[in-house]
């Protein structure tokens, strides 16, 4: 018996793809809103982090890093 036959025999299995799509859509939308609502100075500071060699030790406690 193929795996698809096992899935077809489970009652209510068709709701899981819909739930996954809803979770993905909500998460993706929330991340888009978060990114577009960020302060531009914070984005500029975070964008330079990989390029900086000499970070002060206090910056390791910064929650945005």
Helices and strands as residue ranges (DSSP letters): H 3-9, H 15-37, H 40-47, G 49-51, G 57-61
